[in-house]
Amino acid sequence: MPGQGDESVSRGEQIQAAEREAAKRRLLEQAEAERVPMEETTRAVPDRRWRRDRPQ
């Protein structure tokens, strides 16, 4: 009865695939919850520290 072993392997693979999908979904939901809006990341902030630190 070699067919039974094949069925248990495929069932195990199905379970692993389902767990991977669930984990991926959780990660995507967490990333979306922690996402910073694009407007806040592209705002220009003047940074002139390099001018003060340069020897003259």
N, C-alpha and C positions, 0 to 999 in steps of 0.2 A: 504494500500500500504506500508507494512513494508519493502519491498525489496528496495525501493528507499533510505532509511536511511542507509542500509547496503552498497549500492553502494557508497554513499558519504563518508562513513567511510573508505572503502577500497581505494577510490581515494585519500583521505587525507593521508592515510598511505603510498600510493605509492609516493606522493609528498614528504612526510617526508623522506622516504627511499632514494629518489633521491637527496634530499638536503644533507643528511648525507654522501652519496657517494661523492658528489661534494666537501663537506668540507674535507672529508678524502683525496681526491685527491689533494686538495690545500695544506693541511698540509704535505703530502708526497713530493710534489714538492718543498715546502719551505724547508723542512728538507734536501732534496737532494741538494738544492742550497747552504745551509749553512754547508754542511757536510765537515769535516776535513779528509783529506786522512789518511789512516791507517799508512802510513810510518811516518807521523808527530806526531802521538799519541804514537808510541811505541819506539821512540828514547830515549835511556837512558841518563839521565842528572845526573852527580854526585852531590850529596847533602850531604855535610859533616857538615852542621850547627850543628847537634846534638853533634858532637865531641867538637866544640868550647863551647857550652853551658853547657857541663857536668862539674861539679866540679871535681877537681883532688886531 
